[in-house]
Amino acid sequence: MTRLDSARRATRHQRQWFEDLRAEVDTGLPLALVNADAPQEIFRAMGIPYVVNQWWASIITAKRLGQDHLRRVRAHGYPDDSEQYNALPLAGVLHPDPGSEPWGGLPRPTIVLGETTGDASRKVFDVWDEQPGTTFYALESAAENAVPANWWELMPHRWEEAIGSDRLDLLVGELEGLIRFLETTTGRVFSETRFREVMDLVNEQEEWNRRTRDLVAAARPCPIEVTDSIPSVMVPQWHRGTAWGVDAAKAFHDEVAERVAAGTGVGVDERARLMWIGRGLWFDLDFYRRFQDSHGAVFVWSMYLAIAADGYLRYGDDPLRALAARFATFSDQLYTPPWSVEWYVKEARHHGVDGVVHLVSDDPRGSWFTTRGLEAAGFPVLELHADNVDARASDPDTLDRHVREWLDSVVAPRAAGGR
């Protein structure tokens, strides 16, 4: 097992940051709970502390507290088998139990921000809106019939062409309303000068992530484990728009570059390169390592570094419109065909993978098209039907058996034939 210094530093930073955040909120500062696909940069520019909903759900699950939190959600009459990833943090306010909360627990947020990507997810956030002292601010989820080819090439500079003016106009108007709401309710003032600085720092950070992604894609053997790349890229992502975020992204890149130059891999004879499509399997992170020794199968790709490389860069003279361009199609890029399918195929080719393990859960849409698109491009796909934070229907032994059988019968012969 390897462990990057950048991953260790990022994890330590996040723990200290959360402790400091709790202390700040105790003094009366407002707190936002924001979805991962929501424009956090406005909060950064206004100095309003925020916690990412899905990050907190991942912490709950990694600490083996997911089932406890789902029971608490169910005890209040809400379903525990739908939108688990979004719903886990609700347990802390529906049924506070500081003794069973990781890191002292999530303080009660004053505002919750999320895009309404479906009826069920909207209902989760409506429950937040019913809590005393908490307001849910909803953003629309728009769509467009026309889909650009190779959107990842257009997005950094030609995003208006890629997304369409109508979608951007809608989200810009909503972001202007969000700024007015935050100024009214928090007393903070939105500074366009400060906002431009934040946007510039984000672009600088994502340029480092793009370089790192390309290093990993080209390297043989793979220089890092996916369990290292996730904290190394995602903790800084939650601190986008800060100098620390840029420095952390650069440090991650430099550490990967050193390993590539030295020909350092993950400590096994790499015989198969795998792609993981889906959210992190937070209840069983050891899953990603278990096939290295037995099959020489290394997960070289997850969406976290890849979407940081391709999904965030937005340059332009109008920073608010550029921010709208960053998030107007964010869910499309990951979950909506053909946006997502074409990108996954591009990334599979870029990384030279021998097979794809595809986590299929209930709420992300488009899984059928993702699997069929990759198979049509010549990549074998194993679908694992499971929820990334709910282990009840997906025990590790069953998942392992499916993967091992697939590696033996499909991937190993293919990889051997390609050498």
C-alpha positions as CSV (number, residue, x, y, z in Angstrom):
1,M,0.0,0.0,0.0
2,T,1.3,3.4,-1.0
3,R,0.3,6.7,0.7
4,L,1.1,10.0,-0.9
5,D,2.4,12.9,1.2
6,S,-0.2,15.1,-0.6
7,A,-3.0,12.8,0.5
8,R,-1.8,12.8,4.1
9,R,-1.4,16.6,4.2
10,A,-4.8,17.1,2.6
11,T,-6.5,14.9,5.1
12,R,-4.8,16.6,8.0
13,H,-5.7,20.0,6.6
14,Q,-9.4,19.0,6.2
15,R,-9.6,17.8,9.8
16,Q,-8.1,21.0,11.2
17,W,-10.3,23.1,8.9
18,F,-13.4,21.4,10.1
19,E,-12.5,21.9,13.7
20,D,-11.8,25.6,13.0
21,L,-15.1,25.9,11.1
22,R,-17.1,24.5,14.1
23,A,-15.5,27.0,16.4
24,E,-16.3,29.9,13.9
25,V,-19.9,28.8,13.6
26,D,-20.2,28.7,17.4
27,T,-19.5,32.4,17.4
28,G,-22.5,33.1,15.3
29,L,-21.2,32.9,11.7
30,P,-23.6,31.7,9.1
31,L,-22.9,28.2,7.6
32,A,-23.9,26.9,4.2
33,L,-24.4,23.3,3.3
34,V,-23.9,23.1,-0.5
35,N,-24.1,20.3,-3.0
36,A,-21.0,19.2,-4.8
37,D,-22.5,20.4,-8.1
38,A,-23.4,23.9,-6.8
39,P,-21.4,27.1,-7.3
40,Q,-19.5,27.3,-4.1
41,E,-17.3,30.1,-5.4
42,I,-19.8,32.7,-4.4
43,F,-19.6,31.7,-0.8
44,R,-15.8,31.7,-1.0
45,A,-15.8,35.2,-2.4
46,M,-18.2,36.4,0.3
47,G,-16.3,34.8,3.2
48,I,-19.3,32.5,4.1
49,P,-18.1,29.1,5.4
50,Y,-19.6,26.1,3.7
51,V,-19.6,22.3,4.0
52,V,-20.2,20.1,0.9
53,N,-23.1,17.8,1.5
54,Q,-21.6,14.8,-0.3
55,W,-18.2,15.2,1.4
56,W,-19.9,15.0,4.8
57,A,-21.9,12.0,3.7
58,S,-18.6,10.3,2.7
59,I,-17.1,11.0,6.1
60,I,-20.2,9.6,7.8
61,T,-19.9,6.4,5.7
62,A,-16.1,6.0,5.9
63,K,-16.5,6.1,9.8
64,R,-18.9,3.2,9.5
65,L,-21.8,5.4,10.7
66,G,-23.9,5.3,7.6
67,Q,-26.4,2.6,8.8
68,D,-26.9,4.4,12.1
69,H,-27.7,7.7,10.2
70,L,-30.0,5.9,7.8
71,R,-31.9,4.4,10.8
72,R,-32.3,7.9,12.2
73,V,-33.7,9.2,8.9
74,R,-36.1,6.2,8.8
75,A,-37.2,6.9,12.4
76,H,-38.6,10.2,11.3
77,G,-40.7,8.7,8.6
78,Y,-38.5,9.3,5.6
79,P,-37.3,6.6,3.3
80,D,-33.9,5.1,3.9
81,D,-33.6,3.4,0.5
82,S,-33.7,6.5,-1.7
83,E,-31.2,9.3,-2.2
84,Q,-29.0,7.9,0.6
85,Y,-26.0,10.0,-0.4
86,N,-27.9,13.2,-0.2
87,A,-29.9,12.2,2.8
88,L,-27.3,11.0,5.3
89,P,-26.4,14.5,6.7
90,L,-30.1,15.1,7.5
91,A,-29.8,12.6,10.4
92,G,-27.7,15.0,12.4
93,V,-30.5,17.6,12.5
94,L,-33.5,15.3,12.6
95,H,-32.1,13.3,15.5
96,P,-29.0,15.0,17.0
97,D,-26.7,12.5,18.7
98,P,-23.2,14.2,19.2
99,G,-21.8,10.9,20.5
100,S,-22.3,9.2,17.2
101,E,-21.3,12.0,14.9
102,P,-17.9,12.0,13.2
103,W,-15.6,14.9,14.1
104,G,-18.0,16.4,16.6
105,G,-20.9,16.6,14.1
106,L,-22.0,19.0,11.4
107,P,-23.2,22.4,12.8
108,R,-26.8,23.3,11.8
109,P,-26.6,25.2,8.5
110,T,-28.4,28.4,7.9
111,I,-28.6,27.9,4.2
112,V,-28.7,24.8,2.0
113,L,-27.9,25.2,-1.7
114,G,-28.6,22.5,-4.3
115,E,-29.6,22.0,-7.9
116,T,-33.0,20.3,-8.3
117,T,-31.9,17.4,-10.4
118,G,-34.9,15.1,-9.6
119,D,-38.1,14.9,-7.7
120,A,-36.6,12.7,-4.9
121,S,-33.5,14.9,-4.4
122,R,-35.7,18.0,-4.2
123,K,-37.8,16.4,-1.4
124,V,-34.6,15.7,0.6
125,F,-33.7,19.4,0.4
126,D,-37.3,20.4,1.2
127,V,-36.9,18.6,4.5
128,W,-33.9,20.8,5.2
129,D,-36.0,23.8,4.5
130,E,-38.5,22.7,7.2
131,Q,-35.8,22.8,9.9
132,P,-35.7,25.8,12.3
133,G,-33.2,28.4,11.2
134,T,-32.4,26.7,7.8
135,T,-33.4,27.9,4.3
136,F,-33.1,25.9,1.2
137,Y,-32.2,27.9,-1.9
138,A,-33.0,25.9,-5.0
139,L,-31.3,26.2,-8.4
140,E,-33.0,24.9,-11.5
141,S,-31.7,22.0,-13.6
142,A,-32.0,23.0,-17.2
143,A,-31.5,21.0,-20.3
144,E,-30.7,21.6,-24.0
145,N,-31.4,19.3,-27.0
146,A,-28.2,20.2,-28.8
147,V,-25.1,18.5,-27.4
148,P,-21.7,19.6,-28.6
149,A,-19.1,17.1,-29.8
150,N,-16.0,16.9,-27.6
151,W,-17.4,19.3,-25.0
152,W,-14.2,19.0,-23.0
153,E,-12.3,20.8,-25.7
154,L,-14.8,23.7,-25.9
155,M,-15.4,24.3,-22.2
156,P,-12.3,26.3,-21.1
157,H,-12.8,29.2,-23.6
158,R,-15.8,28.4,-25.9
159,W,-18.3,27.5,-23.2
160,E,-21.1,29.8,-24.5
161,E,-21.0,27.8,-27.7
162,A,-21.0,24.5,-25.9
163,I,-23.8,25.2,-23.4
164,G,-26.1,27.7,-25.1
165,S,-27.1,31.2,-24.1
166,D,-30.5,30.3,-22.7
167,R,-29.1,27.9,-20.1
168,L,-26.5,30.4,-19.1
169,D,-29.0,33.3,-18.9
170,L,-31.2,31.2,-16.5
171,L,-28.3,30.3,-14.2
172,V,-26.8,33.8,-14.2
173,G,-30.2,35.2,-13.1
174,E,-30.4,32.6,-10.3
175,L,-26.9,33.4,-9.1
176,E,-27.6,37.1,-9.1
177,G,-30.6,36.2,-6.9
178,L,-28.5,34.1,-4.6
179,I,-26.0,36.9,-4.1
180,R,-28.8,39.3,-3.2
181,F,-30.2,36.7,-0.8
182,L,-26.9,36.2,0.9
183,E,-26.2,39.9,1.2
184,T,-29.6,40.4,2.8
185,T,-29.5,37.5,5.2
186,T,-25.8,37.5,6.2
187,G,-24.8,41.2,6.0
188,R,-21.9,40.2,3.8
189,V,-21.1,42.2,0.7
190,F,-20.3,40.6,-2.6
191,S,-17.2,42.1,-4.2
192,E,-16.6,41.5,-7.9
193,T,-12.9,42.2,-7.4
194,R,-12.7,39.5,-4.8
195,F,-14.8,37.2,-6.9
196,R,-12.5,37.6,-9.9
197,E,-9.6,36.6,-7.7
198,V,-11.4,33.5,-6.6
199,M,-12.2,32.5,-10.2
200,D,-8.6,33.0,-11.3
201,L,-7.4,30.8,-8.4
202,V,-9.8,28.1,-9.4
203,N,-8.6,28.1,-13.0
204,E,-5.0,27.9,-11.8
205,Q,-5.8,25.0,-9.5
206,E,-7.6,23.1,-12.3
207,E,-4.7,23.6,-14.7
208,W,-2.6,21.6,-12.2
209,N,-5.2,18.9,-12.0
210,R,-5.3,18.7,-15.8
211,R,-1.5,18.2,-15.9
212,T,-1.7,15.5,-13.2
213,R,-4.5,13.7,-15.0
214,D,-2.4,13.6,-18.1
215,L,0.6,12.3,-16.2
216,V,-1.4,9.4,-14.7
217,A,-2.9,8.6,-18.1
218,A,0.4,8.3,-19.9
219,A,2.4,6.6,-17.1
220,R,3.2,2.9,-17.2
221,P,3.0,1.6,-14.5
222,C,0.3,3.7,-12.8
223,P,2.1,5.9,-10.3
224,I,-0.6,6.2,-7.6
225,E,-3.5,4.3,-6.1
226,V,-7.0,5.8,-6.7
227,T,-7.5,5.9,-2.9
228,D,-4.6,8.4,-2.8
229,S,-5.8,10.4,-5.8
230,I,-9.3,11.0,-4.3
231,P,-8.2,12.9,-1.2
232,S,-5.3,14.5,-3.0
233,V,-7.6,16.1,-5.5
234,M,-11.0,16.4,-3.8
235,V,-10.0,18.0,-0.5
236,P,-8.4,20.9,-2.4
237,Q,-11.5,20.9,-4.6
238,W,-13.6,21.8,-1.6
239,H,-11.2,24.7,-1.0
240,R,-11.3,26.0,-4.6
241,G,-10.6,29.7,-4.9
242,T,-7.9,29.7,-2.2
243,A,-4.1,29.9,-2.4
244,W,-4.0,26.7,-0.3
245,G,-6.1,24.9,-2.9
246,V,-3.6,25.9,-5.7
247,D,-0.6,25.0,-3.6
248,A,-2.1,21.6,-2.7
249,A,-2.9,20.8,-6.4
250,K,0.6,21.7,-7.4
251,A,2.1,19.6,-4.7
252,F,0.0,16.7,-5.8
253,H,1.2,17.2,-9.4
254,D,4.8,17.4,-8.4
255,E,4.6,14.3,-6.3
256,V,3.0,12.3,-9.1
257,A,5.6,13.7,-11.6
258,E,8.4,12.5,-9.3
259,R,7.0,9.0,-9.2
260,V,6.5,8.9,-12.9
261,A,10.1,10.1,-13.5
262,A,11.3,7.3,-11.2
263,G,9.1,4.7,-12.8
264,T,7.5,4.1,-9.4
265,G,4.2,2.2,-9.4
266,V,1.8,1.1,-6.7
267,G,4.0,-1.9,-5.7
268,V,2.6,-4.7,-7.8
269,D,3.2,-6.2,-11.2
270,E,0.6,-4.2,-13.2
271,R,-1.1,-6.6,-15.6
272,A,-4.5,-4.9,-16.0
273,R,-5.6,-1.2,-15.9
274,L,-9.1,-0.6,-14.6
275,M,-11.5,2.4,-14.7
276,W,-14.0,3.0,-11.9
277,I,-17.1,4.8,-13.0
278,G,-19.3,6.1,-10.3
279,R,-19.1,7.7,-6.9
280,G,-16.5,6.5,-4.4
281,L,-17.4,3.3,-2.6
282,W,-17.1,5.1,0.8
283,F,-18.2,2.1,2.9
284,D,-15.4,-0.1,1.5
285,L,-12.4,1.9,0.3
286,D,-10.1,-1.1,0.5
287,F,-12.1,-2.5,-2.4
288,Y,-9.9,-0.6,-4.8
289,R,-6.7,-2.3,-3.6
290,R,-7.9,-5.9,-3.2
291,F,-7.3,-7.0,-6.8
292,Q,-3.8,-5.6,-7.1
293,D,-1.9,-8.5,-5.5
294,S,-4.2,-11.3,-6.8
295,H,-4.6,-10.1,-10.4
296,G,-2.2,-7.2,-10.9
297,A,-5.3,-5.1,-11.6
298,V,-4.9,-1.5,-10.7
299,F,-7.6,1.2,-10.8
300,V,-6.0,4.0,-12.7
301,W,-9.1,6.2,-13.2
302,S,-11.9,7.7,-11.1
303,M,-14.1,10.6,-12.0
304,Y,-12.7,12.8,-9.3
305,L,-9.3,13.7,-10.9
306,A,-10.7,13.5,-14.4
307,I,-13.6,15.9,-13.9
308,A,-11.3,18.3,-12.0
309,A,-9.2,18.2,-15.2
310,D,-12.0,18.6,-17.8
311,G,-15.0,20.0,-16.0
312,Y,-14.0,23.2,-14.2
313,L,-11.8,25.3,-16.4
314,R,-13.7,28.4,-17.5
315,Y,-12.0,31.6,-18.8
316,G,-13.7,34.8,-19.8
317,D,-14.3,38.5,-19.1
318,D,-17.6,38.0,-17.2
319,P,-16.8,36.0,-14.1
320,L,-20.4,35.3,-13.0
321,R,-21.3,34.0,-16.5
322,A,-18.1,31.9,-16.4
323,L,-19.2,30.5,-13.1
324,A,-22.7,29.7,-14.5
325,A,-20.9,27.9,-17.4
326,R,-19.0,25.8,-14.8
327,F,-22.2,24.4,-13.3
328,A,-24.9,24.7,-15.9
329,T,-23.9,21.3,-17.4
330,F,-22.0,19.8,-14.5
331,S,-24.5,16.9,-14.0
332,D,-24.7,16.3,-17.7
333,Q,-20.9,15.9,-17.9
334,L,-21.1,13.0,-15.4
335,Y,-24.5,11.4,-15.9
336,T,-26.4,12.5,-19.0
337,P,-25.8,10.8,-22.3
338,P,-24.3,11.6,-24.8
339,W,-22.4,14.2,-22.7
340,S,-21.2,11.7,-20.2
341,V,-20.8,8.6,-22.4
342,E,-18.6,10.3,-25.0
343,W,-16.4,11.7,-22.2
344,Y,-16.0,8.3,-20.5
345,V,-15.0,6.7,-23.8
346,K,-12.5,9.5,-24.3
347,E,-11.0,9.0,-20.9
348,A,-10.9,5.2,-21.2
349,R,-8.9,5.5,-24.4
350,H,-6.7,8.3,-22.9
351,H,-5.8,6.0,-19.9
352,G,-5.4,2.8,-21.9
353,V,-7.7,0.8,-19.7
354,D,-8.4,-2.9,-20.1
355,G,-11.8,-2.9,-18.4
356,V,-14.4,-0.7,-16.6
357,V,-16.1,-1.4,-13.3
358,H,-19.3,0.6,-13.3
359,L,-21.1,1.3,-10.1
360,V,-24.8,1.4,-10.9
361,S,-27.1,2.9,-8.2
362,D,-30.6,4.1,-8.3
363,D,-30.4,7.9,-8.5
364,P,-27.7,8.7,-11.2
365,R,-29.4,8.5,-14.6
366,G,-27.9,7.3,-17.8
367,S,-26.1,4.2,-16.5
368,W,-27.5,2.0,-19.3
369,F,-26.1,4.3,-22.0
370,T,-22.8,4.5,-20.2
371,T,-22.3,0.8,-20.2
372,R,-23.5,0.3,-23.8
373,G,-21.3,3.2,-25.1
374,L,-18.2,1.8,-23.5
375,E,-18.9,-1.7,-24.7
376,A,-19.5,-0.4,-28.3
377,A,-16.1,1.3,-28.1
378,G,-14.5,-2.0,-27.2
379,F,-14.1,-1.8,-23.4
380,P,-15.5,-4.7,-21.3
381,V,-17.7,-3.4,-18.5
382,L,-18.7,-5.0,-15.2
383,E,-21.8,-3.4,-13.6
384,L,-21.9,-3.5,-9.8
385,H,-25.4,-2.7,-8.6
386,A,-24.9,-1.1,-5.3
387,D,-25.2,2.2,-3.4
388,N,-22.0,3.9,-2.6
389,V,-23.0,4.8,1.0
390,D,-25.4,2.0,1.8
391,A,-23.8,-1.4,2.3
392,R,-26.9,-3.4,3.2
393,A,-27.4,-4.9,-0.3
394,S,-23.8,-5.1,-1.4
395,D,-21.5,-6.9,1.0
396,P,-17.8,-6.9,0.1
397,D,-17.6,-10.7,-0.4
398,T,-20.3,-10.5,-3.1
399,L,-18.7,-7.5,-4.8
400,D,-15.3,-9.2,-4.7
401,R,-16.6,-12.4,-6.2
402,H,-18.1,-10.6,-9.2
403,V,-15.0,-8.7,-9.9
404,R,-12.6,-11.6,-9.6
405,E,-14.7,-13.8,-11.9
406,W,-14.8,-10.9,-14.4
407,L,-11.1,-10.3,-14.2
408,D,-10.4,-14.0,-14.7
409,S,-12.7,-14.6,-17.6
410,V,-12.7,-11.3,-19.5
411,V,-10.1,-8.8,-18.5
412,A,-7.0,-10.9,-18.0
413,P,-7.2,-12.6,-21.4
414,R,-7.8,-9.2,-23.0
415,A,-4.9,-7.5,-21.2
416,A,-2.6,-10.4,-22.0
417,G,-3.4,-10.3,-25.6
418,G,-2.7,-6.6,-25.7
419,R,0.9,-6.9,-24.4
